[in-house]
C-alpha cells in the first residue's frame, strides 16, 4: 500500500466513525481534472478532501484551484496528510457539535412557537367571555 493510500485509509476510518457520507470521484477521462480525492457530506456540511502522503507534497495548482472553488461555494476544503489527520478529526467533531447545537436551538424555537401559540389561544378564549361593547357603560 502506498503512503497516500495509507493516509486515505485513515481518513476513511475517521469518516466512518462520524457516520459521514463520502465518495471517491472517478475522473478517468469523463470527469474534471483536479477534483479532490474524497467528497464528503456530514450533518449537512459539504467537505472536499485532497489527500497527500505528507506535508512535504502540496496539492497541484489545479487541485488548489478546485479546493478554492469549493470554499467559494460555501463548502469546506482541506488537504489532509499523515501529519495533520487530527485536524480532520477536529473538523468532523466541530461539525457534529454545531449540528447538535443547531438542532437544540431549533427545538427551543419550536417550544417558543408552541408557548406563543398557546398564549394567543388563551387570549382569544378570554375575549370570548368578555361582555359585548353595548353592555359596557
C-alpha positions as CSV (number, residue, x, y, z in Angstrom):
1,X,0.0,0.0,0.0
2,X,1.4,3.4,-1.0
3,X,1.9,6.1,1.7
4,X,-1.0,8.1,0.3
5,X,-3.3,5.1,0.3
6,X,-2.4,4.5,4.0
7,X,-3.5,8.1,4.7
8,X,-6.7,7.6,2.7
9,X,-7.5,4.5,4.8
10,X,-7.1,6.5,8.0
11,X,-9.3,9.3,6.6
12,X,-12.0,6.8,5.7
13,X,-11.8,5.4,9.3
14,X,-12.4,8.9,10.6
15,X,-15.3,9.5,8.2
16,X,-16.9,6.1,9.1
17,X,-16.6,6.8,12.8
18,X,-18.5,10.1,12.3
19,X,-21.1,8.3,10.1
20,X,-20.4,10.7,7.2
21,X,-21.3,10.1,3.6
22,X,-18.4,10.1,1.3
23,X,-17.3,9.0,-2.2
24,X,-14.2,9.0,-4.4
25,X,-15.0,10.8,-7.6
26,X,-13.6,8.9,-10.6
27,X,-12.3,11.2,-13.4
28,X,-11.0,8.5,-15.8
29,X,-11.4,10.8,-18.8
30,X,-15.0,11.7,-18.1
31,X,-14.7,14.0,-15.1
32,X,-12.8,17.2,-14.4
33,X,-9.1,17.1,-13.5
34,X,-8.1,18.4,-10.1
35,X,-11.3,17.3,-8.3
36,X,-10.4,16.5,-4.7
37,X,-9.8,12.8,-3.8
38,X,-12.8,12.5,-1.4
39,X,-16.1,14.3,-1.3
40,X,-17.9,14.2,2.0
41,X,-21.3,15.3,3.4
42,X,-21.5,15.3,7.2
43,X,-24.5,16.7,9.0
44,X,-25.4,18.9,6.0
45,X,-21.9,20.3,5.5
46,X,-20.0,19.6,2.3
47,X,-16.3,18.8,2.6
48,X,-13.8,18.3,-0.1
49,X,-10.6,16.4,0.9
50,X,-7.4,16.3,-1.1
51,X,-5.2,13.5,0.4
52,X,-1.4,13.7,0.3
53,X,1.1,11.4,1.9
54,X,2.8,14.1,4.0
55,X,3.0,17.9,4.3
56,X,6.0,18.0,2.0
57,X,3.9,17.2,-1.0
58,X,1.5,20.1,-1.6
59,X,-1.5,19.9,-4.0
60,X,-1.0,21.0,-7.6
61,X,-2.2,24.4,-8.8
62,X,-5.2,22.8,-10.4
63,X,-6.1,20.9,-7.1
64,X,-5.7,24.2,-5.2
65,X,-8.0,25.9,-7.6
66,X,-10.7,23.2,-7.2
67,X,-10.4,23.4,-3.4
68,X,-10.7,27.2,-3.7
69,X,-13.9,26.8,-5.8
70,X,-15.4,24.5,-3.1
71,X,-14.6,27.1,-0.4
72,X,-16.1,29.9,-2.6
73,X,-19.2,27.9,-2.9
74,X,-19.6,27.6,0.9
75,X,-18.1,24.2,1.5
76,X,-15.1,23.1,3.5
77,X,-11.9,22.2,1.6
78,X,-8.8,20.7,3.1
79,X,-5.6,19.0,2.4
80,X,-5.1,16.0,4.7
81,X,-1.8,14.1,5.1
82,X,-0.1,11.9,7.7
83,X,1.0,14.9,9.8
84,X,-2.5,16.5,10.2
85,X,-5.0,13.7,10.5
86,X,-6.1,15.1,13.9
87,X,-7.2,18.3,12.1
88,X,-9.8,16.2,10.2
89,X,-10.9,14.6,13.4
90,X,-11.3,18.1,14.9
91,X,-13.3,19.4,11.9
92,X,-15.6,16.4,11.9
93,X,-16.2,16.8,15.7
94,X,-16.8,20.5,15.3
95,X,-19.4,20.0,12.5
96,X,-21.1,17.4,14.7
97,X,-21.2,19.8,17.7
98,X,-22.5,22.7,15.6
99,X,-25.2,20.5,14.0
100,X,-26.3,19.4,17.5
101,X,-26.4,23.0,18.8
102,X,-28.5,24.0,15.7
103,X,-30.8,21.1,16.4
104,X,-31.3,22.1,20.0
105,X,-31.8,25.7,19.1
106,X,-34.5,24.6,16.7
107,X,-36.2,22.7,19.5
108,X,-36.1,25.9,21.6
109,X,-37.7,27.8,18.8
110,X,-40.4,25.2,18.4
111,X,-41.1,25.4,22.2
112,X,-41.3,29.2,21.9
113,X,-43.7,28.9,19.0
114,X,-45.8,26.4,20.9
115,X,-45.8,28.7,24.0
116,X,-46.8,31.8,21.9
117,X,-49.5,29.8,20.1
118,X,-51.0,28.7,23.5
119,X,-50.9,32.3,24.8
120,X,-52.7,33.6,21.7
121,X,-55.3,30.8,22.0
122,X,-55.8,31.6,25.7
123,X,-56.2,35.3,25.0
124,X,-58.7,34.5,22.3
125,X,-60.6,32.3,24.7
126,X,-60.7,35.0,27.3
127,X,-62.1,37.5,24.8
128,X,-65.0,35.2,24.1
129,X,-66.1,35.6,27.7
130,X,-66.0,39.5,27.7
131,X,-69.2,41.4,27.6
132,X,-70.1,42.9,24.3
133,X,-69.4,46.6,23.7
134,X,-73.0,47.6,24.0
135,X,-73.2,46.3,27.6
136,X,-70.2,48.3,28.8
137,X,-71.1,51.7,30.4
